[in-house]
Amino acid sequence: MSGNLTEAYKQGMQAYDQCHFPTVRSLWDAFCSELAEFLAEPSQDEAWDVLHSFGRLTWKLTGIPLFWLAKPTVEKHGHRFAESGCIRSSRNCLGNCCLKNADD
């Protein structure tokens, strides 16, 4: 993973977390949502998303950044943030991230 992509991921997650503060409950809900998506339509991409969400929950609880193991999802979020200023897909982005609003 290139340094620029890693930096874009870090910036994107920081912006997202400023608007959607990562609580244990919100991270648990995100994990459950990703797991439900995987169970409904199993795919390798969804499996990486499940690992990423589990890694973020684990990071919140233990300080261990397991989310980095989900490299395809990390790269996906980095690309999205670099291209659009949001880690979410265009389908799921509400267009109201704090970072975007601060720049307007």
N, C-alpha and C positions, 0 to 999 in steps of 0.2 A: 504494500500500500504506500503510495507516495506521501511525502510530507505534507504537500498541499491538501491532499484529500483527508489526511488525518486531522489537519488543522481545521478544515471545513467541517468535519464531523464534530470536533470539539466545540467550535463556535455555534454550530447548528443545535447541538444538544443543550448548550448553555442558554441560547435564545429560547428554545422550547421550554426548558425547565424554569425560566424566569416567568413565563406565562402560565405554565402548567406545573406548579411546584410539585416535585416528586415526593409524595408521602408514601409510606408503606402501603396504605390503602389504594392510592392511585396506581402504584406500580403493580400491586397484586391484581387490580382490575385490568390493567393493561396485559399482564401475563395471561389471565383467564380469557380475555378477548382474543389474544393471539392463539392460544391453545384451541379455542372454539373454532377459529378460522381454519387452523390446521386439521382439526378433526372433521370439519365439514368438507374441506377440499385439500387433502394431503398433497404436499409438494415439497421439494427441497427448499424452495424460497420461503415457504411458510415455516418450515422446521427451523431455518436460520432466524426468522423473526421471533419464534418461540424462545430460542436460546438467548437472543438478545434481550428480550423482555425479562426472562428469568435472570439473566446476568445483571440487569439494572436493579432488580429487586434484591438480589444477593448483595450487590454493591451497597445498597441503602442499609441493609441489615448488618453487613460485616465489614464494609470498606474494601472488599476484594472486588476489583473491576473485571468480573467474568464476562461482561458484555463485549470486551475486546475479542473474545473467542469467536464471536459471530461475525467474522470478517465480511462476508457478503452483505449483511445488513448494515454494518458500519460503513462500508463503501457506498451502499445505496443511499444512506442518509447523507453522507458527505457529498456525493454527486448532486443530490437534490438541493442541498443547502447552497452549494456553489452555483448552481444554475438558477434557482428560484428564490433563495433566501428563506426556504422552509424545508424542514426535514420530511414533512408529510407529502404524500402523493398529491397531485392536483385534485384527485377525487376526494381526498380526505382533508385537505388544507382549508381552513375556514377563512384564511386571509387576514387574521387578526393577531398575529404574533407581536409581542411587545417590541422586538427589534425592528420589525417593519414599521410599526406605529411611531417609534422613536425617530425613525429616519424621515418620516413624512412631514 
